[in-house]
């Protein structure tokens, strides 16, 4: 099934059937970049540049079979990150069916050349049995004329009982990389982090950049608004910009853990890295009627090394 929602100067939004008949929304920009987002989970599963190169990692064993989550892309972790408490791992938003929003937020004046879709998920009776709070989650997935991908979330407390609720959240972004052992992450040096491999003990990052040679599962705290992932082999840098999300989660399961994950290929860990804009350490609290807004913007720009340093030309010009 195909449902063309809008077209303008070679920009388009369409709803088509994806894997196993699950519906997905496809965004196209005129120069060739594209994004795919499944209504199941409000889950971005593909982000391609103007050359058709895939920028997100998807597991070779990803299951598109509800109620299992989809492994890879950008899962939405809500209303909790991790598995603290009685909820499903990373909450339930990523294993629910979302809808196209017929009452979307207003379009910012500077977004006139962007192509986007607005999705919405409202708490159900099933949700209320495990997390007794009424809410409305609006998600805008937006593709810019330069190929940048932006996710904007709005969570509103819609309860009528007068009670506030608190949640943690993350954009669980899986980046596609050439070789994890050759990747550097800049912007998190000297920061404190919680190490999930050591019972969430708090440490301070010592290196001048993050590099990878074993399993990593860390939550960096009070992070800057911009983080860079340098892929020397592909001469590409991912730039993450974020608002309303103070933490950054960095995760790679490495070889032993990868083999223990049913929907993850044994060698997949070599070609992925999760760097996630998140609010984990301090839960976000909303009173009835209050709304929280968070945003993550992803850019992929050409880069190279010079004495171990990034040539900052294109990154700084797009800052």
Secondary structure, DSSP 4 states (H G I P E B T S, - for coil): -EEEEEEETTEEEEEEE-GGG-EEEEEE-TTS-EEEEETBTTEEEEEE-TT--B-B-B-TT----TTSPP-BSEEEEBS-STT-SSSPTTBSGGGSB-EE-SSPPPPPGGGTT-EEEEEEEE--HHHHHHS---EEEEEEEEE-TTS-EEEEEEEEE--SSS--EEEEEEEEEEEE-S-GGGEEEES-TT-EEEEGGGTTEEEE--SSSB--SS-EEEEE-S--SEEEEEETTTTEEEEEEEES--EEEEEE-HHHHHHH-TTS-TTGGGGEEEEEEEEEEEEEEE-TT-EEEEEEEEEEEE--EETTEE--HHHHHT-
